[in-house]
Amino acid sequence: MKLHFDPSLCVRATSKFSTCTKCVDAVPEHLSIVEHLPAFAKATGVEAAACIGACPTEAFGLSNFSVTEFFFTFLESKVRLISSKVNVPCLSLLSVEHLISLALASNEPITLDLYSYEKETHLFEVIENRIEEANFVLSSFSGKQLETNLDAVPLVEKNESEQKSSRRDFFASASLKGALKHKKVFDEAVEAEELHHFEIDASMISKIKDKHLPDKRKILFTALKRAEYPETFEILPEEEINFISQKFIDEKCTNCQICYRICPTGALSSNGKFSLINFDAMLCVKCHLCHDACEPDAIHLQPGFEIKEFFESHQRTLATFDVRRCNECGNYFTYEGGEQSCPRCSVEEEEAIFLHENAKQMRGES
């Protein structure tokens, strides 16, 4: 299995202002940022699976394995254990949304096999944190929880004879004869470790402009329909949830239109006259791109996330503007008082006046 990356889905490809590093933060030993895009060795595979579960827009994938297909196949089976030894290459492939959806969609409790992972490692911490976040969100509106088998089976280490055998195999393969025999394998391994970095070409530009809602969010929509309607709705701290948010816009907004034009999922939108900014929390993947690109820093995260959005999602208007037609060119613009002239026409008029006055001075006219 090899790691695949689609630059057209990456928020860093959408804007040079993006500061998203969720993939690198998940597997810092395998991924890096090169020329503003993620880069990794050509042979990188399941060892970097955590970046797949971390990416908000599903730009990463693993060959020969689909998390979406696994979700439905697993629910159809009678097995309720998710393990890297049984049915999934690595638990880190699963995002918080996948975990919440699995818990909601299953009639029986689901157990996650953490026995295969060494404690006090970065990968173990990533997986454990996702399970904790999923259970935290679930506890706010559901009685279902994900379970682990952390304390069920003690760790088993290789016995001394196995260790000696491994050392003998190593030294045998390290002999001159072994080195010549496996030179081709060695050369292929060297090539595989070459850095695989990506560039944006013309063919990707149109794809970047498309709005794309990740499959994991569609799955969450479906799973929430099976959840019981809560009697009360809790508000969770914004910093405790990494996959969704609610926002507000302050008076510094200039209606430059950047935020909803670059939003990868369409969570931010406007109308035909560009006279307002709408926001749908259930389409937000918390990639932070709109915040990164907002020059006046006018868009902010709401301190708490309302669980009510899961059950009564609706589009909110975050900002409205007085939009009028320019008396000169006829285009719509955000009116802020004075003459009804758009900024472009106003600049052109100022330049024309300046050139006219400068010409008069050169001719010696008063």
MARMAR-422836 format. One record per residue (C-alpha): x, y, z. Coordinates in steps of 0.02 Angstrom, whole numbers. Each point is the difference from the previous one (the first is absolute). Last residue first. Example, Ala and Ser with C-alpha at 12.3 -4.5 7.8 and 13.67 -1.06 7.14 Angstrom:
<node c1="684" c2="-53" c3="357"/>
<node c1="-69" c2="-172" c3="33"/>
This chain:
<node c1="-173" c2="3920" c3="-700"/>
<node c1="68" c2="-57" c3="-168"/>
<node c1="186" c2="-18" c3="-24"/>
<node c1="-16" c2="-141" c3="-127"/>
<node c1="89" c2="-118" c3="120"/>
<node c1="-116" c2="57" c3="139"/>
<node c1="-154" c2="-37" c3="-106"/>
<node c1="66" c2="-175" c3="-41"/>
<node c1="25" c2="-38" c3="186"/>
<node c1="-177" c2="56" c3="38"/>
<node c1="-70" c2="-115" c3="-136"/>
<node c1="108" c2="-146" c3="56"/>
<node c1="-58" c2="19" c3="181"/>
<node c1="-182" c2="16" c3="-51"/>
<node c1="13" c2="-158" c3="-107"/>
<node c1="85" c2="-94" c3="142"/>
<node c1="-137" c2="50" c3="122"/>
<node c1="-134" c2="-53" c3="-124"/>
<node c1="85" c2="-168" c3="-27"/>
<node c1="12" c2="-27" c3="187"/>
<node c1="-185" c2="40" c3="24"/>
<node c1="-46" c2="-116" c3="-145"/>
<node c1="94" c2="-144" c3="82"/>
<node c1="-69" c2="37" c3="174"/>
<node c1="-181" c2="-2" c3="-62"/>
<node c1="-94" c2="165" c3="-19"/>
<node c1="-159" c2="49" c3="89"/>
<node c1="73" c2="160" c3="68"/>
<node c1="14" c2="11" c3="188"/>
<node c1="-41" c2="-144" c3="115"/>
<node c1="71" c2="-175" c3="29"/>
<node c1="-74" c2="-92" c3="-148"/>
<node c1="65" c2="-175" c3="-32"/>
<node c1="5" c2="-20" c3="-189"/>
<node c1="-113" c2="-62" c3="-141"/>
<node c1="52" c2="40" c3="-178"/>
<node c1="-86" c2="135" c3="-103"/>
<node c1="162" c2="78" c3="-63"/>
<node c1="-24" c2="184" c3="46"/>
<node c1="-151" c2="10" c3="116"/>
<node c1="63" c2="-153" c3="94"/>
<node c1="-140" c2="-117" c3="50"/>
<node c1="-32" c2="-21" c3="185"/>
<node c1="44" c2="-120" c3="141"/>
<node c1="-33" c2="49" c3="180"/>
<node c1="80" c2="-146" c3="89"/>
<node c1="-52" c2="-144" c3="112"/>
<node c1="107" c2="-111" c3="112"/>
<node c1="-9" c2="-169" c3="89"/>
<node c1="-162" c2="-64" c3="-77"/>
<node c1="-33" c2="-172" c3="70"/>
<node c1="-41" c2="-158" c3="-98"/>
<node c1="-89" c2="-132" c3="99"/>
<node c1="38" c2="-164" c3="86"/>
<node c1="-132" c2="-61" c3="121"/>
<node c1="68" c2="-167" c3="59"/>
<node c1="189" c2="14" c3="-8"/>
<node c1="-10" c2="190" c3="14"/>
<node c1="-84" c2="-21" c3="170"/>
<node c1="169" c2="-59" c3="63"/>
<node c1="45" c2="184" c3="13"/>
<node c1="187" c2="30" c3="-16"/>
<node c1="73" c2="124" c3="124"/>
<node c1="121" c2="146" c3="-10"/>
<node c1="-60" c2="47" c3="-177"/>
<node c1="147" c2="0" c3="-118"/>
<node c1="42" c2="166" c3="-81"/>
<node c1="-10" c2="92" c3="-166"/>
<node c1="55" c2="182" c3="-11"/>
<node c1="189" c2="-20" c3="-8"/>
<node c1="15" c2="150" c3="-118"/>
<node c1="95" c2="-109" c3="-127"/>
<node c1="-112" c2="-154" c3="11"/>
<node c1="99" c2="-137" c3="-87"/>
<node c1="54" c2="-94" c3="156"/>
<node c1="-172" c2="12" c3="80"/>
<node c1="-87" c2="-67" c3="-155"/>
<node c1="127" c2="-143" c3="-9"/>
<node c1="-26" c2="-56" c3="180"/>
<node c1="-25" c2="-182" c3="-56"/>
<node c1="-144" c2="-14" c3="124"/>
<node c1="-99" c2="-124" c3="-108"/>
<node c1="-151" c2="116" c3="-18"/>
<node c1="-150" c2="-72" c3="-95"/>
<node c1="-100" c2="-32" c3="159"/>
<node c1="37" c2="178" c3="57"/>
<node c1="-90" c2="80" c3="-148"/>
<node c1="54" c2="181" c3="-20"/>
<node c1="-74" c2="142" c3="-102"/>
<node c1="88" c2="160" c3="-51"/>
<node c1="-107" c2="141" c3="-69"/>
<node c1="-21" c2="124" c3="-143"/>
<node c1="96" c2="-98" c3="-130"/>
<node c1="-135" c2="49" c3="-126"/>
<node c1="-33" c2="-181" c3="-53"/>
<node c1="4" c2="-65" c3="178"/>
<node c1="143" c2="-50" c3="116"/>
<node c1="86" c2="-156" c3="66"/>
<node c1="105" c2="-71" c3="141"/>
<node c1="-19" c2="-186" c3="35"/>
<node c1="29" c2="-26" c3="-187"/>
<node c1="119" c2="-146" c3="29"/>
<node c1="171" c2="69" c3="-51"/>
<node c1="-31" c2="180" c3="59"/>
<node c1="103" c2="100" c3="-125"/>
<node c1="-139" c2="109" c3="-72"/>
<node c1="-90" c2="10" c3="166"/>
<node c1="145" c2="80" c3="91"/>
<node c1="66" c2="108" c3="-143"/>
<node c1="-159" c2="101" c3="-29"/>
<node c1="84" c2="168" c3="39"/>
<node c1="-153" c2="44" c3="104"/>
<node c1="103" c2="124" c3="103"/>
<node c1="-18" c2="-91" c3="167"/>
<node c1="67" c2="103" c3="146"/>
<node c1="-174" c2="4" c3="79"/>
<node c1="13" c2="-177" c3="67"/>
<node c1="-38" c2="-170" c3="-77"/>
<node c1="-58" c2="-151" c3="100"/>
<node c1="40" c2="-184" c3="-12"/>
<node c1="-56" c2="-175" c3="51"/>
<node c1="118" c2="-147" c3="-12"/>
<node c1="31" c2="-177" c3="-60"/>
<node c1="139" c2="-130" c3="-3"/>
<node c1="116" c2="44" c3="145"/>
<node c1="-117" c2="10" c3="150"/>
<node c1="68" c2="32" c3="175"/>
<node c1="61" c2="177" c3="-41"/>
<node c1="-178" c2="56" c3="-39"/>
<node c1="-64" c2="-45" c3="172"/>
<node c1="-162" c2="-102" c3="-14"/>
<node c1="-175" c2="72" c3="12"/>
<node c1="-130" c2="-126" c3="55"/>
<node c1="-172" c2="-26" c3="-73"/>
<node c1="-144" c2="-62" c3="108"/>
<node c1="-127" c2="-139" c3="-24"/>
<node c1="114" c2="-82" c3="-128"/>
<node c1="-72" c2="-74" c3="-162"/>
<node c1="56" c2="-180" c3="-10"/>
<node c1="137" c2="-36" c3="-126"/>
<node c1="-39" c2="-95" c3="-160"/>
<node c1="-7" c2="158" c3="-106"/>
<node c1="169" c2="47" c3="73"/>
<node c1="77" c2="-148" c3="-91"/>
<node c1="-51" c2="65" c3="-172"/>
<node c1="68" c2="176" c3="28"/>
<node c1="159" c2="-77" c3="73"/>
<node c1="22" c2="-104" c3="-158"/>
<node c1="-16" c2="156" c3="-107"/>
<node c1="133" c2="82" c3="110"/>
<node c1="115" c2="-150" c3="-23"/>
<node c1="-27" c2="7" c3="-188"/>
<node c1="78" c2="173" c3="-8"/>
<node c1="-105" c2="144" c3="-70"/>
<node c1="83" c2="70" c3="-156"/>
<node c1="-23" c2="173" c3="-75"/>
<node c1="90" c2="14" c3="-167"/>
<node c1="128" c2="139" c3="-23"/>
<node c1="145" c2="-117" c3="36"/>
<node c1="-59" c2="-117" c3="-138"/>
<node c1="8" c2="141" c3="-128"/>
<node c1="179" c2="40" c3="48"/>
<node c1="58" c2="-181" c3="-1"/>
<node c1="25" c2="-17" c3="-188"/>
<node c1="102" c2="160" c3="-5"/>
<node c1="134" c2="-69" c3="115"/>
<node c1="22" c2="8" c3="189"/>
<node c1="159" c2="-86" c3="57"/>
<node c1="32" c2="-151" c3="109"/>
<node c1="141" c2="-79" c3="99"/>
<node c1="54" c2="-182" c3="6"/>
<node c1="168" c2="-1" c3="89"/>
<node c1="111" c2="-144" c3="-50"/>
<node c1="-15" c2="-146" c3="120"/>
<node c1="-74" c2="-113" c3="-133"/>
<node c1="152" c2="27" c3="-110"/>
<node c1="115" c2="-60" c3="140"/>
<node c1="-112" c2="-152" c3="28"/>
<node c1="2" c2="-42" c3="-185"/>
<node c1="189" c2="7" c3="0"/>
<node c1="7" c2="-115" c3="152"/>
<node c1="-119" c2="-125" c3="-78"/>
<node c1="108" c2="-2" c3="-156"/>
<node c1="156" c2="-23" c3="106"/>
<node c1="-77" c2="-149" c3="90"/>
<node c1="115" c2="-134" c3="-67"/>
<node c1="152" c2="113" c3="8"/>
<node c1="-34" c2="43" c3="183"/>
<node c1="-34" c2="-182" c3="44"/>
<node c1="164" c2="-54" c3="-75"/>
<node c1="92" c2="139" c3="91"/>
<node c1="-82" c2="-49" c3="165"/>
<node c1="-133" c2="112" c3="78"/>
<node c1="-140" c2="-122" c3="-37"/>
<node c1="84" c2="-128" c3="111"/>
<node c1="32" c2="130" c3="135"/>
<node c1="-184" c2="46" c3="7"/>
<node c1="-63" c2="-179" c3="-2"/>
<node c1="115" c2="-44" c3="145"/>
<node c1="-64" c2="150" c3="99"/>
<node c1="-181" c2="-50" c3="-29"/>
<node c1="38" c2="-177" c3="56"/>
<node c1="78" c2="67" c3="160"/>
<node c1="-157" c2="103" c3="35"/>
<node c1="-113" c2="-149" c3="-33"/>
<node c1="105" c2="-106" c3="120"/>
<node c1="-11" c2="134" c3="136"/>
<node c1="-188" c2="12" c3="-2"/>
<node c1="-90" c2="138" c3="-93"/>
<node c1="-109" c2="108" c3="113"/>
<node c1="-183" c2="-23" c3="43"/>
<node c1="-94" c2="151" c3="70"/>
<node c1="-140" c2="-44" c3="120"/>
<node c1="-177" c2="-23" c3="-67"/>
<node c1="-162" c2="81" c3="61"/>
<node c1="64" c2="162" c3="74"/>
<node c1="0" c2="103" c3="-159"/>
<node c1="-148" c2="-90" c3="-78"/>
<node c1="-90" c2="159" c3="-54"/>
<node c1="-183" c2="55" c3="5"/>
<node c1="-98" c2="128" c3="-100"/>
<node c1="-147" c2="80" c3="88"/>
<node c1="-188" c2="6" c3="-27"/>
<node c1="-114" c2="93" c3="121"/>
<node c1="-23" c2="141" c3="-123"/>
<node c1="-12" c2="191" c3="-2"/>
<node c1="150" c2="77" c3="87"/>
<node c1="83" c2="-169" c3="36"/>
<node c1="25" c2="-27" c3="-187"/>
<node c1="107" c2="157" c3="-15"/>
<node c1="113" c2="-55" c3="143"/>
<node c1="5" c2="-179" c3="-66"/>
<node c1="60" c2="61" c3="-170"/>
<node c1="128" c2="115" c3="81"/>
<node c1="66" c2="-142" c3="109"/>
<node c1="12" c2="-118" c3="-148"/>
<node c1="92" c2="131" c3="-101"/>
<node c1="121" c2="34" c3="143"/>
<node c1="38" c2="-186" c3="18"/>
<node c1="40" c2="-17" c3="-184"/>
<node c1="118" c2="150" c3="-2"/>
<node c1="81" c2="-51" c3="165"/>
<node c1="34" c2="-176" c3="-63"/>
<node c1="78" c2="71" c3="-158"/>
<node c1="112" c2="118" c3="99"/>
<node c1="67" c2="-141" c3="109"/>
<node c1="-25" c2="-12" c3="189"/>
<node c1="-90" c2="-166" c3="-17"/>
<node c1="49" c2="-120" c3="-137"/>
<node c1="-142" c2="-45" c3="-117"/>
<node c1="-68" c2="-174" c3="-34"/>
<node c1="-100" c2="-5" c3="163"/>
<node c1="-101" c2="151" c3="-53"/>
<node c1="-139" c2="-107" c3="-73"/>
<node c1="-157" c2="107" c3="-11"/>
<node c1="-160" c2="-74" c3="70"/>
<node c1="-171" c2="43" c3="-69"/>
<node c1="-158" c2="-16" c3="105"/>
<node c1="-146" c2="-84" c3="-91"/>
<node c1="-139" c2="82" c3="-102"/>
<node c1="129" c2="88" c3="-108"/>
<node c1="-40" c2="159" c3="-95"/>
<node c1="32" c2="121" c3="143"/>
<node c1="168" c2="-75" c3="52"/>
<node c1="58" c2="-14" c3="-180"/>
<node c1="-51" c2="180" c3="-36"/>
<node c1="96" c2="68" c3="150"/>
<node c1="155" c2="-98" c3="-51"/>
<node c1="-11" c2="54" c3="-182"/>
<node c1="-20" c2="182" c3="53"/>
<node c1="151" c2="-12" c3="115"/>
<node c1="100" c2="-61" c3="-149"/>
<node c1="42" c2="-182" c3="-34"/>
<node c1="161" c2="-38" c3="-93"/>
<node c1="88" c2="9" c3="170"/>
<node c1="-73" c2="-172" c3="40"/>
<node c1="125" c2="-78" c3="-121"/>
<node c1="-13" c2="-125" c3="-143"/>
<node c1="-183" c2="-39" c3="44"/>
<node c1="-91" c2="-167" c3="16"/>
<node c1="86" c2="-127" c3="111"/>
<node c1="176" c2="35" c3="60"/>
<node c1="-17" c2="190" c3="-10"/>
<node c1="-153" c2="-21" c3="110"/>
<node c1="-180" c2="58" c3="6"/>
<node c1="-102" c2="-119" c3="106"/>
<node c1="-188" c2="-7" c3="-24"/>
<node c1="-5" c2="-146" c3="-121"/>
<node c1="-174" c2="-50" c3="-60"/>
<node c1="30" c2="76" c3="-172"/>
<node c1="-111" c2="126" c3="-87"/>
<node c1="67" c2="141" c3="110"/>
<node c1="178" c2="-45" c3="-48"/>
<node c1="-38" c2="-1" c3="-186"/>
<node c1="-82" c2="171" c3="12"/>
<node c1="146" c2="85" c3="87"/>
<node c1="132" c2="-97" c3="-96"/>
<node c1="-69" c2="65" c3="-164"/>
<node c1="19" c2="179" c3="63"/>
<node c1="174" c2="-33" c3="68"/>
<node c1="54" c2="-64" c3="-170"/>
<node c1="150" c2="-116" c3="-12"/>
<node c1="98" c2="-62" c3="-149"/>
<node c1="106" c2="158" c3="-9"/>
<node c1="-8" c2="113" c3="151"/>
<node c1="-74" c2="174" c3="-7"/>
<node c1="42" c2="181" c3="33"/>
<node c1="-95" c2="157" c3="-54"/>
<node c1="-145" c2="-47" c3="112"/>
<node c1="-53" c2="182" c3="32"/>
<node c1="33" c2="12" c3="187"/>
<node c1="160" c2="-105" c3="-8"/>
<node c1="26" c2="-86" c3="168"/>
<node c1="-63" c2="-175" c3="-38"/>
<node c1="106" c2="-9" c3="-156"/>
<node c1="150" c2="77" c3="92"/>
<node c1="-8" c2="-143" c3="125"/>
<node c1="31" c2="-126" c3="-138"/>
<node c1="184" c2="49" c3="-12"/>
<node c1="66" c2="-173" c3="46"/>
<node c1="-128" c2="-69" c3="-123"/>
<node c1="106" c2="51" c3="-148"/>
<node c1="146" c2="112" c3="-43"/>
<node c1="102" c2="-73" c3="-144"/>
<node c1="5" c2="163" c3="-98"/>
<node c1="65" c2="97" c3="150"/>
<node c1="-110" c2="142" c3="60"/>
<node c1="-49" c2="178" c3="-44"/>
<node c1="-143" c2="111" c3="58"/>
<node c1="-20" c2="163" c3="-97"/>
<node c1="66" c2="177" c3="33"/>
<node c1="159" c2="-22" c3="-100"/>
<node c1="44" c2="-152" c3="105"/>
<node c1="-97" c2="-35" c3="161"/>
<node c1="52" c2="-159" c3="87"/>
<node c1="-69" c2="-175" c3="23"/>
<node c1="71" c2="-163" c3="69"/>
<node c1="69" c2="37" c3="174"/>
<node c1="-126" c2="139" c3="30"/>
<node c1="-147" c2="-122" c3="-17"/>
<node c1="-156" c2="81" c3="75"/>
<node c1="74" c2="176" c3="9"/>
<node c1="51" c2="-16" c3="-182"/>
<node c1="-178" c2="-40" c3="-53"/>
<node c1="-77" c2="135" c3="109"/>
<node c1="118" c2="134" c3="-65"/>
<node c1="-127" c2="130" c3="-60"/>
<node c1="77" c2="175" c3="-10"/>
<node c1="-88" c2="52" c3="-160"/>
<node c1="55" c2="170" c3="-67"/>
<node c1="64" c2="-71" c3="-164"/>
<node c1="-179" c2="-47" c3="-39"/>
<node c1="-92" c2="-145" c3="-79"/>
<node c1="152" c2="-114" c3="-8"/>
<node c1="20" c2="10" c3="189"/>
<node c1="-183" c2="-51" c3="15"/>
<node c1="43" c2="-169" c3="-78"/>
<node c1="-133" c2="-75" c3="-114"/>
<node c1="86" c2="48" c3="-164"/>
<node c1="165" c2="-65" c3="71"/>
<node c1="-65" c2="-181" c3="-1"/>
<node c1="118" c2="-105" c3="105"/>
<node c1="27" c2="-188" c3="1"/>
<node c1="87" c2="-107" c3="132"/>
<node c1="49" c2="-173" c3="-56"/>
<node c1="-65" c2="-171" c3="48"/>
